[in-house]
Amino acid sequence: MSLVEQYRAHTEERAKLGIPPLPLTAEQTRSLNALLQQNPVQEKEYLLELFLEHISPGVDDAALEKAAFLDGIVKGEISCSVIDSVEAVRILGTMLGGYNVKPLIDALSNSNPAICEAASEMLKKTLLVYDAFDDVVSQSKTNKYAREVLESWAAGEWFSSRPVISEKITLTVYKVPGETNTDDLSPASEAFTRSDIPLHALCMLGSKMTDPIGTIAQLKTKGHPLAYVGDVVGTGSSRKSGINSVQWHMGTDIPAVPNKRTGGVVIGGIIAPIFFNTAEDSGALPVQADVSAMETGDVIDLYPFDGKIEKNGEVIARFELTPNTLADEVRAGGRIPLIIGRNLTRKARKTLGLGEESLFQRPEQPADTGKGYTLAQKMIGKACGLAGVRPGMYVEAETLTVGSQDTTGAMTRDEVKEFAALSFSADLVMQSFCHTSAYPKPSDITLHRNLPFFIMSRGGVSLKPGDGVIHTWLNRMVLPDTLGTGADSHTRFPIGISFPGGSGLVAFAGVTGTMPLNVPESVLVRFTGKLQNGITLRDLVNAIPWVAMKKGLLTVEKKGKKNVFAGRILEIEGLPDLKVEQAFELSDASAERSAAACTVRLDKAPVIEYLSSNIELLEQMIKEGYGDADTLRRRIGKMQDWLKNPTLLEPDADAEYAEVIEIDMSAITEPILACPNDPDDVMTLSEVLRDEKRPKVIDEVFVGSCMTNIGHFRALGEVFRGKGVASAKLWIVPPTKMDMKKLIEEGYYAIFGAAGARIEIPGCSLCMGNQARVADNAVVFSTSTRNFDNRMGTGAQVYLGSAELAAVCALLGHLPNKDEYMEIFSRHLSGSKAENIYRYLNFDKLEKAELELLVD
């Protein structure tokens, strides 16, 4: 079958779903190039449309074929009757950057002035030039066309030529009442389609609304763009696929960028911070405003600069356009294009000896209060070369550690290609395969085979399927008091600070080694008193929202929801001697508070112990063939440098916080758990048992996820030692292969087998709900991160709590009362037994043979 026949058949198949065809592959592009060289060209209009609009830009493999073909036309080496040399230059200019840049710069010196002029015009609007900037500067000394490019960059014409955001935007409302989480917008069960934006967008809100795609289509007949409206929007995972889906239905096409859209308006009473930032990055206009007077089908007028929304001529909501650079971001096509372009303009002005530009809106910077800094403010300051930062400051912070996982990895890969990047500038970028390794689909297998090379060829580190959870691994690569990010909302460093983001921001951080940040306020949670027998760190995790609710700082109700943590940094102190593995339970769970980031104040001793262990792990990874070896060696060296002079940042005594919450551990005398189906809906065990609305019989128990460590699985084993088969279906999934092998070595897998447990390979398993799932309508007790509706299973009611309480629930088949729990805990897990149970993997203390066995 010819390319034309094949692609038309593919187009017709996709059209049945109401979506466009996939972009051309490199092989298809080569075939298309050959067809365009025929004379005469058959079906030239169709072939030109394919060539212009159906090949991905940047450094995609197909873009290489396209750029080489056009370069050949410009140089007279290839003959094409339907694309002349000047048109070839113009088409090169639509490819964003990467493989098209050198041909465009070469064309500045062509003997044909028309080609030179066309190349100059296209380069003026090309931002992703990287080191090729120096080539333009060099040519500009003798080449007037190159000089024009440099002067245009300096003048910011790439920006000023774009339309200004309208003073009045008329919109039709599509409202999703209550809370929309990113699992509603981008279901985990369809994660394998996320890089195919149009296909994935078909499942948006499918489990939450009745015929959402049909309703959206009907609303569009009113003739206005749609606004996505909700009470609480975008909580949960840091999925760019969520905003991708919204933009696919409510945004606008991007010329010469197939199957991707930009723009769109999102209005929320509360917009989760990661979702807000991802909307900014993608060119959408996110607005936080009262939505109580808006309903689906309403036609509203939004006035961005006046900060008001009208319906039928009446003002129904007021808002502040924030950050103050947001209008520039939308005009530039997103926050990331604005940053790249603004930096290009500044670089060009500096080269030309010009002063500061006045074209762009300057980020508002707060006045210095003269007070001290919090721990987070010092960490961010360190990443910016400052002693500290203030809430509200805009900074572009050095980003030393970047994480990517597999269900967002394909999107991150595509974003890196669009950024036209062939190497990473961040000190360490790591890719995991924890979300798809247990039950991979064919598309997952392809990703497992191809993505490691993509990452490692750019200097990144790639794990392997079955290695385990991204966070447990990435934490072991983090340097103390440094800043990072990851395309997973649980990228929350226990010895540094991380601001998770969507795949676009993560790609940007990996490529440039920096990330944009509007510094949030901080909320301090200070633990006091003594941890009581039977109370676990997971209970302290749940104590944070429990105490906040009692103080009126958090509500469960979505309409008019209060959440003191939303968009702020959660800073935790009072537990200085925690092992770093334990501290991660606290930082990890800050995602469920909708916090922007988290810090945990630890003493030096546990951090020294952790880094000493991690050096051995990373060295063994190199011996086992993990790459990129140079990146791992560089990180080992920096860890060793820190250990030579181990110092940690400390908050100042007069640091200011938006709120201070004190939690007396002596007053917590029984487990605290999150109830179905909201991680904020927390109660003590006794409160749950007294509540007639809460289910008490437990059908299934899951012990796994990034919230667990090896000690939790030993605790589970000790509760079941000699007890036989569990009364509830029991799922067991250790976070890493090292934990798994150690548990096998210690005999715990034999206990799990006797309990009738379903044991899966290390990874995320039930937590995300895209692999195995619990039975429909099951009542579940889980150690996982969150319990949104339908996440773990259709209609499932999910409690969240400690591995210790999970063990008791699995043993009994129901929620125990306080006395039952305390009796089992005291008998099996307390006293002298605890020291042996809650031991962690110190790789530097292992014999060489055992280390090799665990990491192999």
C-alpha positions in Angstrom: 0.0 0.0 0.0 1.4 3.4 -1.0 1.9 6.2 1.6 -1.1 8.1 0.3 -3.4 5.0 0.5 -2.0 4.1 3.9 -2.4 7.5 5.4 -5.9 8.1 3.9 -7.0 4.8 5.4 -5.5 5.8 8.8 -7.2 9.2 8.5 -10.6 7.7 7.8 -10.2 5.3 10.8 -9.4 8.2 13.1 -12.1 10.3 11.7 -14.6 7.8 12.9 -13.5 8.8 16.4 -13.7 12.5 15.5 -9.9 13.0 15.7 -7.2 13.8 13.3 -4.6 11.3 12.1 -1.3 10.8 13.9 1.7 12.8 12.7 3.9 11.2 10.0 6.8 9.0 11.1 10.3 9.5 9.8 9.8 6.6 7.4 6.6 8.1 6.1 8.2 11.5 5.8 11.0 10.0 3.6 8.3 8.5 1.4 6.5 11.8 1.2 9.8 13.6 0.3 10.2 11.1 -2.6 6.6 11.8 -3.8 7.2 15.6 -3.7 10.3 15.1 -6.0 8.2 13.5 -8.8 7.5 15.6 -11.8 4.6 16.2 -12.1 3.6 15.8 -8.4 0.4 13.7 -8.1 -2.2 15.1 -5.7 0.1 18.0 -4.9 -2.5 19.8 -2.6 -2.9 16.7 -0.4 0.8 16.0 -0.3 1.6 19.6 0.6 -0.9 19.6 3.4 0.7 16.5 4.8 4.2 18.1 4.5 3.1 21.4 6.1 0.8 20.3 8.8 1.4 16.7 9.7 5.1 16.5 10.6 6.1 17.2 14.2 8.6 20.0 14.7 11.8 20.4 16.8 14.1 17.4 16.9 11.6 14.7 16.1 13.0 12.1 13.7 10.5 13.1 11.1 11.5 16.8 11.5 15.1 15.8 10.6 13.9 14.3 7.3 11.8 17.4 6.6 14.5 19.8 7.4 17.1 17.9 5.3 14.7 17.8 2.4 14.0 21.6 2.6 17.7 22.4 3.0 18.4 20.4 -0.1 15.9 22.5 -2.0 17.4 25.8 -0.7 20.9 24.7 -1.8 19.7 23.5 -5.2 20.6 19.9 -4.5 17.0 18.7 -4.6 14.4 19.6 -7.2 10.8 20.0 -6.2 8.3 21.6 -8.6 5.8 22.5 -5.9 8.2 24.0 -3.3 10.7 26.6 -4.5 13.7 27.7 -2.6 12.1 30.7 -1.0 9.1 28.7 0.0 11.4 26.0 1.4 12.9 28.7 3.7 9.5 29.8 4.8 8.5 26.2 5.7 11.8 25.8 7.6 10.7 28.8 9.7 7.6 27.0 10.9 9.6 24.2 12.6 10.2 26.0 15.9 13.9 25.1 16.2 16.4 22.2 16.2 17.0 20.6 12.9 15.8 23.7 10.9 18.1 26.2 12.6 21.4 25.5 10.8 19.7 25.4 7.3 18.1 28.8 8.1 21.4 30.3 9.3 23.2 28.9 6.2 20.5 30.5 4.0 21.5 34.0 5.4 24.6 33.7 3.2 22.8 32.4 0.0 23.6 34.0 -3.3 19.9 34.7 -3.8 18.9 37.8 -1.8 15.3 36.6 -1.7 16.4 33.5 0.1 18.5 35.6 2.5 15.6 37.9 3.2 13.2 35.0 3.8 15.7 33.3 6.1 16.1 36.5 8.1 12.3 36.9 8.5 11.9 33.3 9.7 14.8 33.4 12.1 13.4 36.6 13.7 10.5 34.5 15.0 12.6 31.4 15.9 13.3 31.2 19.6 14.9 27.8 20.1 18.3 28.5 18.7 20.5 27.7 21.8 24.2 27.7 20.8 23.4 28.7 17.2 22.9 32.2 18.7 26.7 32.6 18.5 26.6 31.7 14.8 24.2 34.5 14.1 26.3 36.9 16.1 29.4 35.9 14.2 27.6 36.4 10.8 26.1 39.7 11.9 29.5 41.4 11.7 29.5 41.1 8.0 26.0 39.9 7.0 23.2 42.5 7.0 20.6 39.8 7.1 22.1 38.2 10.2 22.3 41.7 11.7 18.6 42.2 11.1 17.9 38.9 12.9 20.0 40.0 15.9 18.3 43.4 16.0 14.9 41.9 15.8 15.6 39.5 18.6 16.8 42.5 20.7 13.6 44.5 19.9 11.4 41.5 20.8 9.6 41.5 17.5 8.9 37.8 18.0 6.6 39.0 20.8 5.3 42.3 19.6 4.2 40.8 16.3 1.7 38.5 18.2 -1.8 39.7 19.0 -2.4 41.3 22.4 -4.9 39.5 24.7 -8.4 40.9 24.2 -9.8 43.3 26.7 -13.1 41.5 26.5 -13.5 37.8 25.9 -17.0 36.3 25.3 -17.2 32.7 26.4 -19.8 29.9 26.8 -19.5 28.2 30.1 -18.9 24.4 30.5 -19.1 23.9 34.2 -18.1 20.8 36.2 -19.6 21.3 39.7 -17.6 20.3 42.8 -14.0 19.1 42.4 -12.3 18.1 39.2 -9.1 16.2 39.8 -6.6 15.4 37.0 -7.8 11.8 37.1 -11.1 13.1 35.8 -9.5 15.0 33.0 -6.9 12.3 32.2 -7.9 8.9 33.5 -5.1 6.7 34.7 -6.7 3.7 33.0 -6.1 5.5 29.7 -2.5 6.6 30.5 -1.1 4.7 27.6 -2.8 7.2 25.2 -1.6 10.4 26.8 1.0 11.3 24.2 -1.8 11.0 21.6 -3.5 14.1 22.7 -6.7 14.0 20.5 -7.3 10.3 21.4 -6.7 10.8 25.1 -9.0 13.8 25.2 -11.9 11.6 24.2 -11.9 10.1 27.7 -12.0 13.5 29.5 -14.6 13.5 32.3 -16.1 10.2 31.0 -16.6 8.8 34.5 -17.7 12.1 36.0 -20.2 13.7 33.6 -22.9 12.4 31.2 -21.7 12.7 27.6 -19.2 15.4 28.2 -17.8 15.4 24.6 -21.3 15.6 23.1 -22.2 18.5 25.5 -19.0 20.3 24.6 -19.8 19.9 20.9 -23.3 21.2 21.4 -22.1 24.3 23.4 -19.7 25.2 20.6 -22.7 25.7 18.3 -23.3 29.0 20.2 -20.4 30.4 18.4 -18.2 31.4 21.3 -15.0 29.8 22.7 -15.7 27.6 25.8 -14.5 28.2 29.3 -13.8 25.3 31.6 -15.4 26.2 34.9 -15.4 24.4 38.3 -15.5 25.0 42.0 -12.2 23.2 42.5 -10.1 22.5 39.4 -7.1 20.3 38.8 -6.3 18.7 42.1 -4.2 15.5 42.3 -1.5 14.4 39.9 0.7 16.8 37.9 -0.6 15.7 34.6 -0.1 18.0 31.6 -2.4 15.5 29.9 -5.2 17.1 31.9 -4.6 20.6 30.5 -3.9 19.0 27.1 -7.4 17.5 27.1 -9.0 20.8 28.1 -7.1 22.7 25.4 -7.9 20.1 22.8 -11.6 20.7 23.4 -11.5 24.4 24.2 -8.2 25.8 22.7 -6.9 26.7 19.2 -4.7 24.9 16.7 -1.0 25.7 16.5 0.1 26.1 12.9 2.6 23.4 11.8 2.3 21.6 15.1 0.0 18.6 14.6 -2.4 17.3 17.2 -1.7 19.9 19.8 -3.5 23.1 20.8 -2.9 26.2 22.9 -5.1 28.9 24.5 -8.3 28.3 26.3 -9.8 29.7 29.5 -10.1 27.9 32.8 -12.1 29.6 35.6 -12.0 28.0 39.1 -13.1 29.0 42.6 -9.8 27.2 43.4 -7.3 26.1 40.8 -4.7 23.6 42.1 -1.2 25.2 41.9 0.4 22.6 39.6 -2.6 22.7 37.3 -2.5 26.5 37.3 1.2 26.5 36.4 0.7 23.9 33.7 -2.1 26.0 32.2 0.2 29.0 32.2 3.0 27.0 30.5 0.6 25.8 27.8 -0.7 29.2 26.8 -4.1 29.0 28.6 -5.6 31.8 30.7 -6.3 30.5 34.2 -8.5 32.7 36.4 -9.5 32.1 40.0 -12.9 33.7 40.7 -16.2 32.9 42.4 -18.0 30.6 40.0 -21.3 30.2 42.0 -23.3 32.3 39.5 -22.0 30.4 36.4 -23.8 27.3 34.9 -23.2 25.3 31.8 -24.5 27.1 28.8 -24.2 30.6 30.2 -22.6 33.2 28.0 -20.3 35.3 29.9 -18.0 38.3 29.2 -14.5 38.1 30.8 -12.5 41.3 31.2 -9.0 40.2 31.9 -7.6 43.7 32.6 -10.6 45.0 34.5 -10.7 41.8 36.6 -14.5 41.2 36.2 -16.9 38.6 34.7 -20.3 39.7 33.5 -23.4 37.7 32.6 -26.3 39.5 31.0 -24.6 42.8 31.7 -24.3 42.1 35.5 -21.0 41.6 37.2 -21.1 38.1 38.7 -17.5 37.8 39.8 -14.3 39.8 40.3 -10.7 38.6 40.2 -7.2 39.7 40.0 -5.1 38.7 36.9 -2.2 37.0 38.6 0.7 36.7 38.2 1.0 40.1 36.7 2.9 38.6 33.8 0.0 36.4 32.8 -1.2 38.5 29.9 2.3 38.4 28.4 2.4 34.7 28.9 -0.8 34.2 27.0 0.4 36.5 24.2 3.6 34.6 23.9 1.9 31.3 23.7 2.7 30.2 27.3 4.9 31.0 30.2 7.7 28.8 28.9 7.8 30.4 25.4 7.8 33.8 27.2 10.8 32.9 29.3 12.8 31.5 26.4 12.0 34.5 24.2 12.5 37.0 26.9 16.0 35.5 27.6 16.8 35.5 23.9 15.8 39.2 23.7 18.0 40.1 26.7 20.9 38.1 25.3 20.7 39.9 22.0 20.4 43.3 23.7 23.5 42.6 25.7 25.4 41.5 22.6 24.4 44.8 20.9 25.3 46.9 23.9 21.7 48.0 24.4 20.1 48.7 27.8 17.1 46.9 29.4 14.1 46.4 27.3 10.7 47.9 28.3 8.5 45.6 26.2 7.7 42.9 28.7 5.8 43.2 31.9 8.2 42.9 34.8 7.2 40.4 37.5 6.1 42.2 40.6 8.6 41.7 43.4 7.5 42.1 47.1 9.2 44.5 49.4 11.8 43.0 51.8 10.3 42.7 55.2 13.6 42.6 56.9 12.5 39.4 58.7 14.3 36.1 58.6 13.8 33.3 56.1 12.0 30.0 56.4 13.9 26.8 55.5 12.1 26.7 52.1 12.9 30.3 51.4 16.6 29.6 52.0 16.6 26.5 49.8 15.0 28.5 46.9 17.4 31.3 47.6 20.4 29.0 47.4 19.1 27.9 44.0 19.1 31.5 42.9 22.4 32.6 44.4 20.6 34.5 47.2 20.5 34.2 51.0 16.7 33.8 50.8 13.6 34.7 48.9 10.3 36.3 49.8 6.8 35.0 49.1 5.6 36.6 45.9 9.0 36.9 44.3 9.4 35.6 40.8 12.6 33.6 40.3 14.2 31.3 37.8 15.8 28.8 40.1 18.6 26.3 39.3 17.0 22.9 39.1 19.6 20.2 39.9 17.4 17.1 40.0 14.5 16.3 37.5 12.3 13.2 37.6 10.2 11.7 34.8 7.9 8.7 35.0 6.5 6.5 32.3 2.9 7.6 32.1 4.1 11.1 31.4 7.5 10.1 29.9 6.2 10.0 26.4 4.8 13.5 26.7 8.0 14.8 28.3 10.0 13.2 25.4 7.7 15.0 22.9 8.2 18.3 24.8 11.9 17.9 24.8 11.7 17.3 21.0 9.7 20.5 20.6 12.3 22.3 22.7 14.7 21.2 20.0 17.1 19.8 22.7 19.7 17.1 22.1 21.1 17.3 25.6 20.0 18.1 29.2 21.4 21.0 31.1 20.0 19.9 34.5 22.6 18.2 36.6 20.6 15.0 36.8 17.5 13.9 34.9 16.1 10.5 35.8 13.4 8.4 34.0 11.5 5.5 35.7 9.1 2.9 34.5 7.1 2.2 37.6 3.6 3.0 36.4 3.4 0.5 33.5 5.8 -2.3 34.3 3.4 -4.8 36.0 0.9 -5.1 33.1 2.4 -3.3 30.1 0.3 -2.7 27.0 2.0 -2.9 23.6 2.5 0.8 23.6 4.2 0.5 27.0 6.6 -2.1 25.7 7.6 0.2 22.9 8.2 3.0 25.4 10.2 0.7 27.7 12.5 -0.1 24.7 12.8 3.3 23.1 12.7 5.9 25.9 15.8 4.8 27.8 18.0 5.6 24.8 16.3 8.9 24.3 17.0 9.9 28.0 20.5 8.5 28.2 21.6 9.9 24.8 20.9 13.4 26.3 22.8 12.6 29.5 19.9 11.4 31.6 19.7 8.4 33.9 17.2 5.6 33.0 15.9 3.0 35.3 14.4 -0.3 34.1 10.9 -1.8 34.3 10.7 -3.6 37.6 13.2 -1.4 39.4 10.4 0.2 41.3 8.8 3.5 42.2 10.3 6.7 40.8 10.4 8.6 44.1 12.2 6.0 46.2 14.9 6.0 43.5 15.0 9.7 42.8 15.2 10.6 46.5 18.4 8.6 46.7 19.9 10.9 44.0 19.0 14.2 45.6 21.6 16.6 47.1 20.7 18.2 50.5 19.1 21.7 50.4 18.8 21.7 46.6 15.8 22.3 44.3 14.2 20.0 41.7 11.0 19.0 40.0 9.3 16.0 38.4 6.3 15.2 36.2 4.6 13.5 39.1 2.8 15.3 41.9 4.6 13.2 44.5 8.1 14.4 43.6 8.6 15.8 47.0 12.2 15.6 48.3 12.7 14.8 52.0 16.2 16.5 52.0 15.6 19.4 49.6 12.6 21.0 48.0 10.8 20.1 44.8 8.1 21.8 42.9 6.4 19.2 40.8 5.0 20.2 37.4 3.5 19.0 34.1 5.6 17.3 31.5 6.2 20.6 29.7 7.8 22.3 32.7 9.7 19.1 33.5 11.1 19.0 30.0 12.0 22.7 30.2 13.8 22.2 33.6 15.7 19.2 32.2 16.7 21.1 29.0 17.7 24.4 30.6 18.5 23.4 34.2 16.2 26.1 35.6 12.5 26.5 36.3 10.3 29.5 36.8 8.8 30.0 40.2 6.5 32.5 41.9 7.5 31.9 45.5 4.6 30.7 47.6 3.9 31.5 51.2 4.7 28.9 53.8 2.6 27.1 56.4 4.6 25.7 59.3 3.5 22.5 60.9 5.4 22.0 64.2 5.1 18.6 66.0 5.6 18.7 69.7 5.2 16.1 72.5 6.0 12.4 72.3 4.9 9.9 69.7 2.6 7.4 71.5 2.8 3.6 71.2 0.8 2.3 68.2 0.9 5.7 66.4 2.8 5.7 63.1 4.1 8.4 60.8 1.1 7.8 58.5 -1.0 8.8 61.5 1.0 12.0 61.8 0.5 12.6 58.0 -3.3 12.4 58.6 -3.0 14.4 61.8 -2.1 17.5 59.7 -5.5 17.8 57.9 -7.2 16.6 61.1 -5.8 19.4 63.2 -6.3 21.9 60.4 -10.0 21.1 60.2 -10.4 21.5 63.9 -8.8 25.0 63.6 -11.2 25.9 60.7 -8.3 26.0 58.2 -9.5 23.2 56.0 -13.0 21.9 54.9 -14.1 18.8 53.1 -17.0 20.5 51.3 -15.9 21.5 47.8 -18.1 24.5 47.3 -16.5 27.4 49.0 -13.7 25.0 50.1 -11.1 26.2 52.6 -7.6 24.8 52.4 -4.8 26.7 54.1 -2.2 24.5 52.4 -3.3 25.0 48.8 -0.6 26.6 46.7 1.6 27.1 49.7 4.8 25.4 50.9 4.2 23.0 53.8 7.2 23.2 56.2 7.5 20.5 58.8 9.6 20.5 61.9 9.8 18.8 65.3 10.9 15.4 64.1 14.6 16.0 63.5 15.8 12.4 64.1 13.6 10.7 61.5 15.3 8.5 59.0 15.1 10.1 55.5 13.0 7.2 54.3 10.5 8.1 57.1 10.7 11.8 56.4 9.5 11.1 52.8 6.2 9.9 54.1 5.6 13.5 55.4 6.9 15.3 52.3 5.2 12.9 49.9 1.7 13.4 51.4 2.0 17.2 51.0 0.7 16.5 47.5 -2.7 15.5 49.0 -2.8 18.8 50.8 -2.5 20.6 47.4 0.7 22.2 48.7 3.1 23.5 46.1 6.1 21.9 47.9 7.3 20.7 51.2 10.4 20.8 53.5 11.2 18.5 56.4 13.7 19.8 58.9 16.1 17.1 59.8 19.4 16.9 61.8 22.6 16.1 60.0 23.0 12.5 61.2 20.2 10.9 59.2 21.1 12.9 56.1 24.8 11.8 56.4 23.6 8.2 56.8 21.4 8.4 53.8 24.0 10.0 51.4 26.6 7.5 52.5 24.3 4.7 51.6 23.2 6.3 48.3 26.8 6.7 47.1 27.2 3.0 47.3 23.9 2.4 45.4 24.9 4.8 42.6 28.3 3.3 42.2 26.8 -0.2 42.0 24.3 1.1 39.4 27.3 2.1 37.2 28.8 -1.3 37.6 25.5 -2.9 36.6 25.5 -0.9 33.4 23.0 1.9 34.3 23.5 5.1 32.3 24.3 7.8 31.8 27.4 6.8 33.8 29.0 10.2 33.6 25.9 11.8 35.2 25.9 9.3 38.0 29.6 9.8 38.6 29.0 13.6 38.7 26.3 13.2 41.3 28.4 10.8 43.4 31.1 13.4 43.4 28.8 16.1 44.6 27.5 13.8 47.4 31.0 13.1 48.5 31.8 16.9 48.5 28.8 17.5 50.8 29.9 14.7 53.2 33.3 16.4 53.5 31.6 19.4 55.1 28.1 18.4 56.0 26.0 21.5 56.7 22.3 22.0 56.4 20.3 25.2 56.1 18.2 26.2 59.1 15.2 28.5 59.3 15.6 31.8 61.0 13.9 32.3 64.4 12.0 35.3 63.1 10.9 33.8 59.8 7.3 34.6 58.8 4.6 32.0 58.0 1.1 32.4 56.6 0.0 30.0 59.4 1.6 28.0 62.2 -0.1 24.7 63.1 1.1 22.9 66.2 0.4 19.3 66.6 0.9 17.6 70.0 1.8 14.0 69.4 1.0 13.2 73.0 -2.6 13.9 72.2 -2.8 11.4 69.3 -3.7 8.1 70.9 -5.2 6.1 68.1 -4.8 5.8 64.3 -6.1 8.5 62.0 -7.3 7.6 58.5 -8.6 9.3 55.4 -12.2 8.2 54.6 -13.8 7.3 51.3 -13.2 9.0 49.0 -11.2 12.2 49.9 -7.7 12.4 51.4 -8.9 15.5 53.3 -11.8 13.7 55.0 -9.8 12.4 58.0 -11.1 10.9 61.2 -9.7 8.9 64.1 -10.4 5.2 64.1 -13.0 5.6 66.8 -14.7 8.5 65.0 -15.0 6.3 61.9 -16.5 3.4 63.8 -19.1 5.7 65.4 -20.1 7.1 62.0 -23.0 4.9 60.6 -22.3 6.2 57.1 -18.8 4.7 57.0 -18.4 1.1 55.8 -16.7 -1.2 58.3 -16.1 -4.5 56.5 -13.0 -4.4 54.4 -12.9 -6.4 51.2 -9.4 -5.7 49.9 -6.2 -4.3 51.4 -3.3 -2.8 49.5 0.1 -2.4 51.0 2.3 -0.5 48.5 3.0 2.8 46.8 5.6 5.5 47.3 4.2 6.0 50.8 5.8 2.7 51.9 9.3 1.5 52.8 10.8 -1.8 53.7 9.8 -1.4 57.4 6.1 -1.4 56.5 6.4 -4.8 54.8 8.2 -6.3 57.8 5.5 -5.0 60.0 2.8 -6.6 57.8 4.8 -9.8 57.9 5.0 -9.8 61.6 1.3 -9.3 62.1 0.7 -12.3 59.8 3.4 -14.6 61.1 1.7 -17.9 61.9 -1.8 -16.5 61.2 -2.5 -18.2 57.9 -4.8 -16.8 55.2 -5.9 -13.1 55.3 -9.6 -12.4 55.8 -9.5 -9.7 53.1 -7.9 -9.9 49.7 -4.4 -8.7 50.3 -2.2 -6.9 47.7 1.5 -6.5 48.3 3.8 -4.4 46.2 7.3 -3.3 47.5 8.5 0.1 46.3 11.9 -1.2 44.9 13.5 -4.4 43.7 16.0 -4.0 46.5 13.2 -4.0 49.1 11.7 -7.0 47.4 14.9 -9.1 47.3 15.7 -8.2 50.9 12.2 -9.2 52.1 12.6 -12.5 50.2 16.0 -13.1 51.8 14.5 -12.4 55.3 11.6 -14.9 54.7 8.8 -12.4 54.6 7.6 -13.5 51.1 6.9 -17.0 52.6 4.6 -15.3 55.2 2.9 -13.3 52.5 2.4 -16.4 50.4 0.9 -18.2 53.4 -1.5 -15.3 53.8 -2.7 -15.8 50.3 -1.4 -12.4 49.2 -1.3 -11.3 45.6 2.3 -10.0 45.2 3.3 -7.9 42.3 6.6 -6.6 40.9 7.9 -3.4 42.5 6.1 -0.3 41.2 3.0 1.7 41.6 0.4 -1.1 41.0 -3.1 -0.3 42.4 -2.1 3.2 43.5 -2.7 4.9 40.1 -5.4 2.5 38.9 -3.9 2.1 35.4 -2.8 -1.5 35.9 -4.5 -3.9 38.2 -7.7 -2.7 39.9 -9.8 -3.7 42.9 -13.2 -5.3 42.4 -16.1 -3.0 41.5 -17.7 -1.4 44.6 -15.1 -2.9 46.9 -14.3 -1.4 50.3 -10.6 -1.0 50.4 -8.0 -0.1 53.0 -4.9 1.2 51.3 -1.5 2.6 52.1 -1.4 4.5 48.8 -1.4 8.2 48.3 -4.9 9.2 47.3 -8.4 7.9 47.1 -10.3 9.8 44.5 -13.5 8.3 43.2 -13.0 5.3 40.8 -9.2 5.7 41.0 -8.4 2.2 42.4 -11.6 0.6 41.1 -15.0 1.5 39.8 -17.2 2.5 42.7 -14.6 1.5 45.2 -14.7 3.1 48.7 -11.1 3.5 49.8 -9.7 4.3 53.3 -6.1 5.6 53.5 -3.9 4.8 56.5 -0.8 3.1 57.8 0.6 -0.2 56.8 0.2 -1.3 60.4 -3.5 -0.6 60.4 -3.7 -2.2 56.9 -2.2 -5.4 58.3 -4.8 -5.6 61.0 -7.6 -4.9 58.6 -6.4 -7.7 56.3 -6.1 -10.1 59.2 -9.6 -9.4 60.6 -11.5 -8.4 57.5 -12.9 -5.3 59.1 -11.8 -2.1 60.7 -10.7 -2.9 64.2 -11.7 -0.9 67.2 -9.0 1.0 69.1 -8.4 -1.8 71.6 -8.1 -4.5 69.0 -5.6 -2.5 67.0 -3.5 -1.6 70.0 -3.4 -5.2 71.3 -2.2 -6.5 67.9 0.3 -3.7 67.5 1.7 -4.1 71.0 2.1 -7.8 70.7 3.8 -7.9 67.3 5.3 -4.5 66.5 6.4 -2.6 69.6 9.2 -2.7 72.1 12.4 -4.5 71.2 10.8 -5.9 68.0 10.4 -2.4 66.5 14.2 -1.9 66.1 14.5 -5.0 63.9 11.3 -4.3 62.0 11.9 -0.6 61.1 15.4 -1.0 59.6 16.3 0.6 56.3 18.5 -0.3 53.5 22.0 1.1 54.1 23.8 0.0 51.1 27.2 1.1 52.5 26.8 -1.5 55.3 26.2 -4.5 52.9 28.7 -7.0 51.8 29.7 -6.6 48.2 28.0 -9.8 47.1 24.7 -8.8 48.7 24.8 -5.3 47.2 25.4 -6.8 43.8 22.5 -9.2 44.3 20.1 -6.4 45.4 20.9 -4.0 42.5 21.3 -6.6 39.8 
